[in-house]
């Protein structure tokens, strides 16, 4: 395949960290990759380019999730020859509605469009076996995902989670591509098992052979293999140097993994300042104002590492949780802006998709140029536009990674001023 024949691609994701952890898989394979934060942007369309867009659809109602996804796909459909729909690897949220919205828009260009779904990410312990989603070999509903306060997953059966879908089983006698083609005659949403990297690679090749009408739906594990299958002539370039005199980490996720990683960072360094408001300080306007004043005071004397963390308390009423979550994300984002305004050499580490989205919006960022993965599934890039223009940013979903990943990444960012490009 020559460069002129390399397609352009679009990623539509239900949260920001999902968009970046899939986009980075394309960057690793040599694609020019950007996360677009301005909905009016007409970026993308050049051969070998990937544009990622965020719908924030995971926790929305069915109609709104479908509409948001349809609009995001339609915004880039004319400039993209391929579409990848990024969903949560544990199938949280409005996945089937997102698929329906993507099909609505993609059928304007490809009337016979179909969705091929596999959320497996073996490198991160997510697998699909016999039609059941597992996390580290445990059925997903028996893990903390089953107790998620906003989008709990109550079963591991994929076809129950994706009502109306059809499971396509692998066969020694029929190629996966042919099995998908045959099943598409009676269903437009097909699910496939995958337990190994080889399974994911085979699926990516089968999807590619179906052409642009096929919408792959999955996680970063599938994105990595699609990047290779769609652009097999591309070569990754050397990423720019990342230089940080200080790090501001915003942890909006309350996943156990995130809490442990934040604790590990605090334990590993003596130069860490932790700013964690209580839920009352977030919900009460006067208390919130006083907390933000204390953040501004801390910003006037920036520490090498500042952690802005979400309160660990939760709203007791389910009906209040969404509003509280929005207010928490906004407050953390405003605090991050206060610190960034005092420090031109800051790098950002954003843990949790909702909070990351709020921080970048508050900073006025227009896009993020994704360079590479600093750890598996953890992208690093550069902010374009706004008050943090040119700053390095690391984004990470809340629910995966080793306990010391964030501590190690922060140390590398701070050490990198003298050592050059991160490896």
C-alpha positions in Angstrom: 0.0 0.0 0.0 1.4 3.4 -0.9 1.0 6.4 1.3 -1.4 8.0 -1.1 -3.6 4.9 -0.8 -3.5 4.9 3.0 -7.0 5.7 4.3 -8.0 8.3 6.8 -9.8 7.2 9.9 -12.1 8.6 12.6 -12.5 7.5 16.2 -15.7 8.3 18.0 -15.5 7.5 21.7 -17.9 7.7 24.6 -15.4 9.4 26.9 -12.1 11.3 26.6 -9.7 8.8 28.0 -11.2 6.1 25.8 -10.6 8.4 22.8 -7.0 8.9 23.6 -6.1 5.4 24.6 -7.4 4.2 21.2 -5.9 7.2 19.3 -2.5 6.4 20.7 -2.6 3.0 19.2 -2.8 4.6 15.7 0.0 7.1 16.7 2.2 4.1 17.6 1.7 2.7 14.1 2.7 5.9 12.4 -0.7 7.7 11.9 -0.9 11.4 12.4 -3.3 11.4 15.3 -5.3 14.2 17.0 -8.0 14.4 19.6 -10.4 17.1 18.5 -12.2 19.0 21.3 -13.9 21.7 19.2 -17.1 20.2 17.7 -17.0 22.7 14.9 -13.6 21.5 13.6 -13.4 19.8 10.2 -10.0 18.2 11.0 -8.9 15.0 9.3 -9.4 13.5 5.9 -5.7 13.4 4.8 -4.2 10.0 4.1 -2.7 8.5 7.2 -4.5 10.8 9.6 -6.8 9.9 12.5 -9.2 12.3 14.2 -10.8 11.3 17.5 -14.0 12.8 18.8 -15.7 12.5 22.1 -19.5 12.1 22.7 -19.6 11.8 26.5 -22.4 9.3 25.8 -21.5 6.6 28.3 -23.9 7.8 31.1 -26.5 9.5 29.0 -30.0 8.3 28.4 -30.6 6.1 25.4 -32.0 8.8 23.0 -29.3 11.3 23.8 -26.5 8.8 23.6 -27.8 7.7 20.1 -28.1 11.3 19.0 -24.7 12.4 20.3 -23.0 9.4 18.5 -24.9 10.0 15.3 -23.9 13.7 15.3 -20.2 12.9 16.0 -20.0 10.3 13.2 -21.8 12.6 10.8 -19.4 15.4 11.6 -16.4 13.5 10.1 -18.0 10.9 7.8 -17.3 12.6 4.6 -13.6 13.0 5.4 -13.0 9.6 6.9 -12.7 6.3 4.9 -12.8 4.2 8.1 -14.7 4.6 11.4 -13.8 3.0 14.7 -16.4 3.3 17.5 -14.6 3.2 20.9 -16.7 1.8 23.8 -15.9 0.9 27.3 -13.9 -2.3 27.5 -16.2 -3.5 30.2 -19.4 -2.5 28.3 -20.5 0.1 30.8 -23.1 2.5 29.7 -25.2 3.0 26.6 -23.2 0.8 24.2 -26.1 -0.4 22.1 -27.5 3.1 21.7 -24.0 4.3 20.6 -23.8 1.6 18.0 -27.3 2.5 16.7 -26.3 6.1 16.4 -23.1 5.2 14.5 -25.0 3.0 12.1 -27.6 5.7 11.5 -24.9 8.2 10.3 -22.5 5.7 8.6 -25.4 4.3 6.5 -25.7 7.7 4.8 -22.4 6.9 3.2 -22.5 3.1 3.4 -26.1 1.8 3.1 -25.1 -1.8 4.0 -23.1 -0.8 7.1 -22.7 -3.3 9.9 -21.1 -3.1 13.4 -18.6 -5.8 14.5 -18.3 -5.7 18.3 -15.5 -7.0 20.5 -14.5 -5.1 23.6 -11.6 -7.5 24.5 -8.2 -6.0 25.5 -6.1 -9.0 26.5 -3.1 -6.9 27.5 -5.3 -5.3 30.1 -7.1 -8.5 31.2 -10.3 -7.9 29.3 -11.4 -11.0 27.3 -14.6 -12.4 25.8 -15.0 -16.2 26.0 -18.1 -18.2 25.0 -20.0 -14.9 24.7 -19.1 -13.7 28.2 -17.0 -10.7 29.2 -14.3 -11.4 31.7 -11.9 -9.1 33.6 -8.8 -11.0 34.7 -10.8 -14.2 34.1 -13.7 -13.1 36.4 -17.1 -12.4 35.0 -17.4 -8.6 34.7 -20.5 -8.3 36.9 -18.6 -10.0 39.8 -15.9 -7.3 39.7 -16.1 -3.7 41.0 -17.5 -2.8 37.5 -20.7 -4.5 38.7 -20.9 -2.0 41.5 -20.1 1.1 39.4 -22.1 4.0 41.0 -23.1 5.4 37.6 -23.1 2.6 35.0 -23.0 -0.8 36.7 -22.7 -3.9 34.5 -25.1 -6.5 35.8 -24.3 -9.5 33.7 -21.3 -10.9 31.7 -23.4 -12.2 28.8 -22.6 -9.9 25.9 -25.8 -10.6 23.9 -27.8 -9.6 27.0 -25.8 -6.4 27.4 -26.3 -5.7 23.7 -29.9 -6.6 23.1 -30.6 -7.5 19.5 -27.0 -8.4 18.6 -25.9 -11.7 17.2 -22.9 -13.7 18.3 -20.6 -15.0 15.6 -18.6 -18.0 16.7 -15.2 -18.9 15.2 -15.0 -22.1 13.2 -12.2 -24.2 11.9 -14.1 -24.7 8.7 -15.2 -21.2 7.8 -13.1 -18.1 7.8 -14.0 -15.4 10.3 -14.5 -13.0 7.5 -17.0 -15.3 5.7 -18.8 -16.0 9.0 -19.3 -12.3 9.6 -20.5 -11.8 6.0 -23.0 -14.6 6.3 -24.3 -13.4 9.7 -24.7 -9.8 8.4 -27.5 -11.0 6.1 -29.8 -11.2 9.2 -28.2 -8.9 11.7 -26.4 -5.6 11.6 -24.7 -5.9 15.0 -22.4 -8.8 15.3 -20.3 -9.8 18.4 -17.2 -11.9 18.4 -15.1 -13.6 21.1 -11.4 -12.9 21.7 -9.2 -14.1 24.4 -5.7 -13.6 22.9 -3.8 -11.0 20.9 -3.9 -13.5 18.0 -7.7 -13.5 18.2 -7.8 -9.7 18.1 -5.4 -9.6 15.1 -7.5 -12.1 13.2 -10.6 -10.1 13.9 -9.0 -6.9 12.7 -8.0 -8.6 9.4 -11.5 -9.9 9.0 -13.0 -6.4 9.6 -10.6 -4.9 7.1 -11.5 -7.4 4.4 -15.2 -6.4 4.8 -14.2 -2.8 3.7 -15.3 0.6 4.9 -18.9 -0.5 5.5 -17.9 -2.4 8.6 -17.7 -0.4 11.8 -15.4 -2.0 14.3 -16.7 -1.4 17.8 -14.3 -2.1 20.7 -11.5 -1.0 22.9 -7.9 0.0 22.5 -6.8 -3.6 22.0 -8.8 -3.7 18.7 -7.6 -0.2 17.8 -4.0 -1.3 17.9 -4.6 -4.1 15.4 -6.8 -2.0 13.1 -4.0 0.7 13.0 -1.7 -1.9 11.5 -4.3 -3.5 9.2 -5.5 -0.1 7.8 -2.1 1.5 7.4 0.5 -1.2 6.9 3.0 1.1 5.1 3.2 3.8 7.8 6.2 4.3 10.1 6.1 5.9 13.5 8.1 9.1 13.9 10.1 10.2 16.8 7.9 12.1 19.3 8.8 15.6 20.5 10.6 16.1 23.8 8.4 16.5 26.9 9.8 19.0 29.4 8.2 19.5 32.8 9.2 21.7 35.8 6.2 20.5 37.7 3.2 18.1 37.4 -0.4 18.7 38.2 -2.4 15.5 38.4 -6.2 15.5 38.4 -7.8 12.3 39.6 -11.6 12.5 39.0 -12.1 8.7 38.9 -13.0 6.9 42.1 -12.1 3.5 40.8 -10.0 1.4 43.3 -7.2 1.3 40.8 -7.0 5.1 40.6 -7.1 5.5 44.4 -4.3 3.0 44.8 -2.2 4.8 42.1 -2.7 8.2 43.7 -1.7 6.7 47.1 1.4 5.1 45.6 2.5 8.5 44.2 2.0 10.2 47.5 3.9 7.4 49.3 6.8 7.5 46.8 7.6 11.2 46.9 8.1 13.8 49.6 7.3 16.8 47.3 3.6 16.0 46.8 0.8 18.4 47.7 -2.7 16.8 47.8 -5.7 19.0 47.3 -8.8 16.9 47.9 -12.1 18.7 48.8 -14.9 17.1 50.7 -18.2 16.5 49.0 -19.7 19.3 51.1 -17.0 21.7 49.9 -18.0 20.9 46.3 -21.8 21.1 46.8 -21.9 24.2 49.0 -21.2 27.3 47.0 -19.5 29.2 49.9 -17.4 26.2 50.9 -16.4 25.7 47.3 -15.3 29.3 47.0 -13.2 29.0 50.1 -11.6 25.8 48.8 -10.8 27.4 45.5 -9.1 30.3 47.4 -6.9 27.8 49.1 -6.0 26.2 45.7 -5.0 29.7 44.4 -2.8 30.2 47.4 -1.1 26.9 46.8 -0.7 27.8 43.1 1.3 30.9 44.1 3.9 28.6 45.6 3.7 25.6 43.2 4.9 22.3 44.4 6.8 19.9 42.1 3.8 17.6 42.2 0.2 18.6 43.0 -2.6 16.1 43.1 -6.2 17.5 42.7 -8.4 14.6 43.7 -12.1 14.0 43.8 -13.8 13.6 47.1 -14.2 10.0 48.1 -17.7 10.5 49.5 -20.7 9.7 47.2 -24.1 11.1 47.0 -26.6 8.8 48.7 -29.4 9.5 46.3 -28.9 8.1 42.8 -30.9 10.9 41.3 -28.3 13.4 42.7 -25.2 11.6 41.6 -25.1 12.8 38.0 -25.4 16.5 39.1 -22.8 16.0 41.8 -20.5 14.3 39.4 -20.7 17.2 37.0 -20.0 19.7 39.8 -17.0 17.7 41.0 -15.5 17.6 37.5 -16.0 21.3 37.0 -14.5 22.2 40.4 -11.4 20.0 39.8 -11.0 21.6 36.4 -11.2 25.1 37.8 -8.6 24.2 40.4 -6.3 22.8 37.7 -6.6 26.0 35.7 -5.6 28.0 38.8 -2.4 26.0 39.1 -1.6 26.0 35.4 -2.0 29.8 35.3 0.9 30.1 37.8 3.3 27.7 36.1 4.2 27.8 32.4 6.4 24.7 32.7 3.6 22.4 34.0 2.7 19.0 32.7 -0.7 17.5 33.3 -1.7 13.9 34.2 -5.5 13.4 33.9 -7.0 10.3 35.4 -10.7 9.6 34.6 -12.5 10.5 31.4 -15.1 12.9 32.7 -12.6 14.9 34.7 -10.1 15.0 31.8 -12.8 16.3 29.5 -13.7 19.1 32.0 -10.0 20.1 32.6 -9.2 20.4 28.9 -12.4 22.4 28.2 -11.7 24.7 31.1 -8.2 25.3 29.8 -9.6 26.2 26.4 -7.7 23.4 24.7 -8.8 22.9 21.0 -7.1 19.6 20.4 -4.5 17.2 21.7 -1.8 15.9 19.4 -1.2 12.3 20.5 2.4 11.1 20.3 2.8 7.7 21.8 2.0 5.5 24.8 4.0 6.2 27.9 2.7 2.9 29.3 0.4 0.3 27.8 -3.0 2.1 27.2 -1.7 5.4 28.6 -1.2 8.1 26.0 1.1 11.2 26.1 0.6 14.2 23.9 0.7 17.9 23.5 -2.2 20.4 24.1 -2.9 22.8 21.3 -4.8 26.0 22.1 -5.9 27.7 25.3 -3.9 28.7 28.4 -1.9 25.4 28.4 -0.9 25.6 24.8 2.2 23.4 24.2 1.9 21.6 27.6 2.5 17.9 27.8 -0.6 15.9 28.9 -1.0 12.3 29.9 -4.5 10.8 30.0 -5.5 7.6 31.7 -8.8 5.8 32.2 -9.6 5.1 35.8 -9.8 1.3 36.0 -6.5 -0.2 34.8 -2.8 -0.2 35.2 -0.2 -1.2 37.8 -0.2 0.5 41.3 3.1 2.3 40.5 2.4 3.3 36.9 1.5 6.9 37.8 4.3 7.4 40.3 6.8 6.1 37.6 5.3 8.4 34.9 5.4 11.5 37.1 9.1 10.8 37.9 9.9 10.4 34.2 8.1 13.7 33.4 10.1 15.6 36.0 13.4 13.9 35.2 12.9 14.4 31.5 14.0 18.0 31.4 17.6 16.8 31.7 17.3 13.5 30.0 15.4 14.4 26.8 12.7 12.4 25.0 10.9 9.7 27.1 11.5 6.2 25.9 
